[in-house]
Amino acid sequence: ARLEGVIKDATEAIVPGVAVAATQTGTNLTFETVTNEVGFYIFPRLPPGVYTVTTELPGFKRGVHQGVRLEIGDTGTLNITLETGDLSETVTVTSQIAVVDTVSTSVGKVVNTKQIEDLPLVSRTPLDLFYLQPGTNRFTGGGRVDGTRGTAANVTVDGVGATEPALGSGAASSAAALPIEAVGEYRVVTSSASAEYGRGAGAQVQVVYRSGSNEFHGSLFDFHRNRALNANSFSNNRDGVGKPTFIRNQFGGSLGGPIIKDKAFFHFTYEGVRQITDSTQNGTVYTPTLKSGIFRYYTKGPNNTSLVDRVTGVPVIPESDIATLNLLTIDPGRAGKDPSGLFDKLVGSFPTPNNYDIGDGFNTAGYRYVSKNENTENKWVLKGDYYFTSKHRISLSLSWGKIESPGTLLLNGQRGTYRSIEKTPSAVIALDSTLGSNWLNE
């Protein structure tokens, strides 16, 4: 974040040479500068947080402005008016001060820590709050802004590109693990992004991991959902299939604090998900008539499920309109079933139909059953910050995630070939240096 402004006296005259200090409330880190010949001061690169800004110059009262909140990506202006008097006297402004952006032309908004902590999120995915921003919209697979493509989005985490590599995933997903307790805040720029973002014509999403402070803070959580109040579907009730299971436990915690007071800090977060769901499947199976070798067909058109009762499979058309063909005797050179028993083994492995919603109604029908799927997710984030001086800061962020989803259960009791395993390791090391009011290095 950036904070700047002009300092004047009560007569609206500019005041050069004023010592200005910005002290971050949580870490007690102090950043210092001096107004130039036109009374202008600037803090070009401040960590997001709440600050107390003080001003000192002989001949004027000491000014203290508390509650100056700077969010990620802010370019705020705080103009200050000094009162004449003794430096030993202090003028304190205690109400929270809203800084005004008079520099940037970007259009965007910050999703702050309070929103992430307090707003209901069924998914517990912080980037889902992306859709609260003006100009955003949802499409299959992700989010976008102002009609641009999802592939035009650019997501960064602690300053490093973390755009999901999957084609068209959009701005509401990240390649780096983002447990909700690890995200401090993030900014969504929807249009007129400045050159610093570097790429992408769509949404620009800047995420910053949470840092520790001079006090230890932690959390423990467990969100549990089960099938106690779940309703069954009409078709399941009709076919005698029990209601699907949905059991979800999302649990974890975080801990952050000082390693060296006013100097080194850490923050660690872990989050796990254990989810068991039942998905209703309807597989195609043989009817009892076909299992006996008799193939039936409609003489006045193609077979379809409207020709039979959807529950019992009994034909609803005259028997005279149904013809049969004995598949076991159609070949005169080999009449009857295969003597090896292979026919009974193959055909007998198919269960008896319990619905006639699919198939052709006469020879194939549906067997509705429940597939139990167990999804597992683990992710953690560790961030450390070390301040050599107020002008040089080094930070290290390590994150890791793994999501494992099994394939759907088949009629034979085996899992389908699709089994998703996604791992998301990442590491960021950053050195930020303020070399002067117009020299920065990252």
Solvent accessible surface area in square Angstrom, and as a share of the most:
residue,aa,sasa,rsa
1,A,25,0.19
2,R,73,0.27
3,L,0,0.00
4,E,14,0.06
5,G,2,0.02
6,V,44,0.25
7,I,0,0.00
8,K,66,0.28
9,D,23,0.12
10,A,77,0.60
11,T,110,0.64
12,E,118,0.53
13,A,49,0.38
14,I,79,0.40
15,V,10,0.05
16,P,67,0.42
17,G,40,0.39
18,V,0,0.00
19,A,50,0.38
20,V,2,0.01
21,A,19,0.15
22,A,0,0.00
23,T,33,0.19
24,Q,17,0.08
25,T,94,0.55
26,G,37,0.36
27,T,10,0.06
28,N,84,0.43
29,L,14,0.07
30,T,50,0.29
31,F,18,0.08
32,E,123,0.55
33,T,29,0.17
34,V,89,0.51
35,T,5,0.03
36,N,59,0.30
37,E,134,0.60
38,V,80,0.46
39,G,0,0.00
40,F,64,0.27
41,Y,2,0.01
42,I,25,0.13
43,F,7,0.03
44,P,24,0.15
45,R,91,0.33
46,L,5,0.02
47,P,16,0.10
48,P,42,0.26
49,G,20,0.19
50,V,39,0.23
51,Y,0,0.00
52,T,32,0.19
53,V,0,0.00
54,T,20,0.12
55,T,0,0.00
56,E,67,0.30
57,L,37,0.18
58,P,104,0.65
59,G,47,0.46
60,F,30,0.13
61,K,49,0.21
62,R,76,0.28
63,G,6,0.06
64,V,11,0.06
65,H,26,0.12
66,Q,70,0.31
67,G,17,0.16
68,V,0,0.00
69,R,106,0.39
70,L,1,0.01
71,E,33,0.15
72,I,18,0.09
73,G,32,0.31
74,D,24,0.13
75,T,28,0.16
76,G,1,0.01
77,T,21,0.12
78,L,15,0.07
79,N,100,0.52
80,I,6,0.03
81,T,83,0.48
82,L,5,0.03
83,E,81,0.36
84,T,95,0.55
85,G,29,0.28
86,D,83,0.43
87,L,62,0.31
88,S,97,0.63
89,E,80,0.36
90,T,69,0.40
91,V,48,0.27
92,T,63,0.37
93,V,53,0.30
94,T,99,0.57
95,S,74,0.48
96,Q,122,0.54
97,I,28,0.14
98,A,91,0.71
99,V,30,0.17
100,V,92,0.53
101,D,76,0.39
102,T,95,0.55
103,V,61,0.35
104,S,44,0.28
105,T,115,0.67
106,S,32,0.21
107,V,87,0.50
108,G,36,0.35
109,K,102,0.43
110,V,13,0.07
111,V,1,0.00
112,N,40,0.21
113,T,45,0.26
114,K,142,0.60
115,Q,49,0.22
116,I,3,0.01
117,E,103,0.46
118,D,90,0.46
119,L,67,0.33
120,P,121,0.76
121,L,29,0.14
122,V,117,0.67
123,S,45,0.29
124,R,31,0.11
125,T,51,0.30
126,P,1,0.01
127,L,3,0.01
128,D,44,0.23
129,L,8,0.04
130,F,0,0.00
131,Y,45,0.17
132,L,108,0.54
133,Q,9,0.04
134,P,101,0.63
135,G,41,0.39
136,T,23,0.13
137,N,60,0.31
138,R,159,0.58
139,F,47,0.19
140,T,134,0.78
141,G,58,0.56
142,G,10,0.10
143,G,0,0.00
144,R,74,0.27
145,V,1,0.01
146,D,87,0.45
147,G,67,0.65
148,T,41,0.24
149,R,185,0.68
150,G,7,0.07
151,T,72,0.42
152,A,23,0.18
153,A,2,0.02
154,N,5,0.03
155,V,0,0.00
156,T,25,0.14
157,V,4,0.02
158,D,27,0.14
159,G,57,0.54
160,V,75,0.43
161,G,59,0.57
162,A,9,0.07
163,T,43,0.25
164,E,33,0.15
165,P,113,0.71
166,A,57,0.44
167,L,171,0.85
168,G,18,0.17
169,S,13,0.08
170,G,2,0.02
171,A,0,0.00
172,A,12,0.10
173,S,34,0.22
174,S,21,0.14
175,A,31,0.24
176,A,10,0.07
177,A,8,0.06
178,L,16,0.08
179,P,0,0.00
180,I,7,0.03
181,E,30,0.13
182,A,2,0.02
183,V,1,0.00
184,G,9,0.08
185,E,16,0.07
186,Y,0,0.00
187,R,32,0.12
188,V,0,0.00
189,V,2,0.01
190,T,14,0.08
191,S,44,0.28
192,S,70,0.45
193,A,43,0.33
194,S,51,0.33
195,A,99,0.76
196,E,136,0.61
197,Y,34,0.13
198,G,68,0.65
199,R,154,0.56
200,G,39,0.38
201,A,92,0.72
202,G,6,0.06
203,A,1,0.01
204,Q,2,0.01
205,V,2,0.01
206,Q,35,0.16
207,V,2,0.01
208,V,29,0.17
209,Y,6,0.02
210,R,50,0.18
211,S,50,0.32
212,G,6,0.06
213,S,24,0.15
214,N,26,0.13
215,E,112,0.50
216,F,128,0.54
217,H,115,0.51
218,G,53,0.51
219,S,41,0.27
220,L,165,0.82
221,F,29,0.12
222,D,87,0.45
223,F,98,0.41
224,H,101,0.45
225,R,115,0.42
226,N,69,0.36
227,R,87,0.32
228,A,73,0.57
229,L,176,0.88
230,N,50,0.25
231,A,92,0.71
232,N,38,0.19
233,S,52,0.34
234,F,158,0.66
235,S,33,0.21
236,N,1,0.00
237,N,97,0.50
238,R,84,0.31
239,D,22,0.11
240,G,70,0.67
241,V,20,0.12
242,G,49,0.47
243,K,61,0.26
244,P,35,0.22
245,T,12,0.07
246,F,55,0.23
247,I,56,0.29
248,R,38,0.14
249,N,39,0.20
250,Q,6,0.03
251,F,61,0.26
252,G,13,0.12
253,G,12,0.12
254,S,13,0.09
255,L,88,0.44
256,G,3,0.03
257,G,0,0.00
258,P,25,0.16
259,I,115,0.58
260,I,94,0.48
261,K,144,0.61
262,D,51,0.27
263,K,66,0.28
264,A,8,0.06
265,F,2,0.01
266,F,44,0.18
267,H,16,0.07
268,F,79,0.33
269,T,0,0.00
270,Y,65,0.25
271,E,0,0.00
272,G,0,0.00
273,V,6,0.04
274,R,94,0.34
275,Q,27,0.12
276,I,52,0.27
277,T,24,0.14
278,D,20,0.10
279,S,38,0.25
280,T,54,0.32
281,Q,50,0.22
282,N,49,0.25
283,G,16,0.16
284,T,73,0.43
285,V,1,0.01
286,Y,73,0.28
287,T,2,0.01
288,P,73,0.46
289,T,39,0.23
290,L,27,0.13
291,K,46,0.20
292,S,62,0.40
293,G,1,0.01
294,I,46,0.24
295,F,68,0.28
296,R,37,0.14
297,Y,89,0.34
298,Y,43,0.16
299,T,74,0.43
300,K,145,0.62
301,G,32,0.30
302,P,113,0.71
303,N,35,0.18
304,N,58,0.30
305,T,18,0.11
306,S,75,0.48
307,L,17,0.08
308,V,5,0.03
309,D,54,0.28
310,R,110,0.40
311,V,78,0.45
312,T,85,0.49
313,G,8,0.08
314,V,90,0.52
315,P,30,0.19
316,V,96,0.55
317,I,31,0.16
318,P,84,0.53
319,E,128,0.58
320,S,99,0.64
321,D,18,0.09
322,I,24,0.12
323,A,25,0.20
324,T,83,0.48
325,L,74,0.37
326,N,58,0.30
327,L,81,0.40
328,L,32,0.16
329,T,77,0.45
330,I,98,0.50
331,D,75,0.39
332,P,128,0.80
333,G,73,0.70
334,R,144,0.53
335,A,74,0.58
336,G,33,0.32
337,K,94,0.40
338,D,47,0.24
339,P,124,0.78
340,S,90,0.58
341,G,35,0.33
342,L,91,0.45
343,F,51,0.21
344,D,77,0.40
345,K,154,0.65
346,L,106,0.53
347,V,18,0.11
348,G,54,0.52
349,S,83,0.53
350,F,67,0.28
351,P,41,0.26
352,T,84,0.49
353,P,16,0.10
354,N,42,0.22
355,N,0,0.00
356,Y,21,0.08
357,D,40,0.21
358,I,55,0.28
359,G,37,0.35
360,D,33,0.17
361,G,0,0.00
362,F,0,0.00
363,N,4,0.02
364,T,33,0.19
365,A,0,0.00
366,G,0,0.00
367,Y,62,0.24
368,R,23,0.08
369,Y,34,0.13
370,V,45,0.26
371,S,0,0.00
372,K,98,0.41
373,N,21,0.11
374,E,94,0.42
375,N,41,0.21
376,T,50,0.29
377,E,34,0.15
378,N,35,0.18
379,K,29,0.12
380,W,80,0.28
381,V,4,0.02
382,L,69,0.34
383,K,7,0.03
384,G,24,0.23
385,D,6,0.03
386,Y,74,0.28
387,Y,11,0.04
388,F,97,0.40
389,T,74,0.43
390,S,38,0.24
391,K,102,0.43
392,H,63,0.28
393,R,49,0.18
394,I,53,0.27
395,S,14,0.09
396,L,79,0.39
397,S,3,0.02
398,L,59,0.29
399,S,4,0.03
400,W,80,0.28
401,G,4,0.04
402,K,57,0.24
403,I,69,0.35
404,E,43,0.19
405,S,28,0.18
406,P,23,0.15
407,G,3,0.03
408,T,55,0.32
409,L,45,0.22
410,L,80,0.40
411,L,65,0.32
412,N,108,0.56
413,G,46,0.44
414,Q,115,0.51
415,R,92,0.34
416,G,19,0.18
417,T,147,0.86
418,Y,159,0.61
419,R,128,0.47
420,S,32,0.21
421,I,93,0.47
422,E,74,0.33
423,K,120,0.51
424,T,27,0.16
425,P,93,0.59
426,S,41,0.27
427,A,72,0.56
428,V,17,0.10
429,I,126,0.64
430,A,24,0.19
431,L,81,0.40
432,D,16,0.08
433,S,7,0.05
434,T,26,0.15
435,L,107,0.53
436,G,24,0.23
437,S,74,0.48
438,N,122,0.63
439,W,168,0.59
440,L,83,0.41
441,N,77,0.40
442,E,130,0.58
